[in-house]
Amino acid sequence: MPRDNILPFYMIYPLPLGAQEEEAMIRDLEYMQQLYPADAKKYQKRIAAVLDKIDYDGSLIYDEYPCRWQMFKLCQSVVAILRREAGDEREEISEEKWAWIEEMVQILLYYEVYKRRHTCKNRIKPVEVLEKYK
């Protein structure tokens, strides 16, 4: 009896159920992002614009384990953009508040990267995994 067409036990119920749960989780995350305060929404839009520029195949955001230093530098570049924009609007923001903004931008950046890694065309699709074992 040929064993070539027998699937391993973990492939009997393949990923679509998990993918549906993940899509529901992403939708929930997007809804919760709509509830952010005004400043957080502004930072989120700026982060999304920066990530749009580096969203390509082989980008650091799609590495299996993104480098902490590169993610930190990406966060610093977003904060630099926000500082320039605040200077254009003639806002007076203390250094203590900038430290708080920097931490918030870092958290928002990680959420946005997570969302892109799991909703983008670059992720592994269940069909590709199944075809690998045929």
PyMOL commands that set and color helices and strands:
alter all, ss='L'
color gray80, all
select helices_A, chain A and resi 9-11+16-34+38-53+60-62+68-88+95-119+126-132
alter helices_A, ss='H'
color red, helices_A
deselect
rebuild
show_as cartoon
